[in-house]
């Protein structure tokens, strides 16, 4: 049976080959500079705790590592994106009170989580985040997150499959963005190691494709480009899948050319996307639970 990352590569290659609204410019692909090596922000992530707590932090964070379609409506911390606003608020919770127990996760309310993240209690995304954390609590059962990691026997692909099979909001078929980013984040944090980490794909969201578009690697049809440039949200479906799939397929080729892994390439491009010139240009937005 093919590994989860290989399933993603095959699915994305098929979508890219049939795409009508997105194409890959091979000349721009060959010239791309991916940016600096990956590193985690030590203030806006929780990295200083005991390894068990850091593991809990990243599994909790990645359970709610979605919602970019709603990010323009969040109350953002000064100088922070939507992602960093959530990651930082969650890090502060862990610094002050430690992780939620599994039972607390199973019972968490929208109101409690909204207060923790500094967001309005009636914000639609907070209800989805609370649902995701209740799912995480049910998935963990009586297990500590380190036990879930240990059961993967050093395989990032196995851990990703376990998460995707165990929680509906991780079941991002054809991409598995958040399921794959968990082992990558744990490895970057230095609390886990995986023998096959370099076999993961990029973590298909809306920022890496945006960087690729800005650099001319992804070229959008006029209709799609017009929607995005007008900051109109895309429906969850064909066009946004073409964007993500072409990004995955292009990055498979870029990583091979550069001799680096696809997860490292993802982190380089994602970090590059934090720069002002990329943020000044609209990226695609889609309100879904996968990125």
Secondary structure, 3 states (H helix, E strand, C coil): CCCHHHHHHHHHHHHHHHCCCEEECHHHHHHCCCCCCCCCCCCCCCCCCCHHHHHHHHHHHHHCCCCCCCHHHCCCCCCCCHHHHHHHHHHHHHHHHCCCCHHHHHHCCHHHHHHHHCCCCCCHHHHHHHHHHHHHHHHHCCCCHHHHHHCCCCCHHHHHHHHHHHCHHHCCCCCCHHHHHHHHHHHHCCCCCCCCHHHCCCCCCCHHHHHHHHCCCEEECHHHHHHHHCCCCCCCCHHHHHHHHHHHHHHHHHHHHHCCCHHHHHHHHHHHCCCHHHHCCCCCCCCCCCC
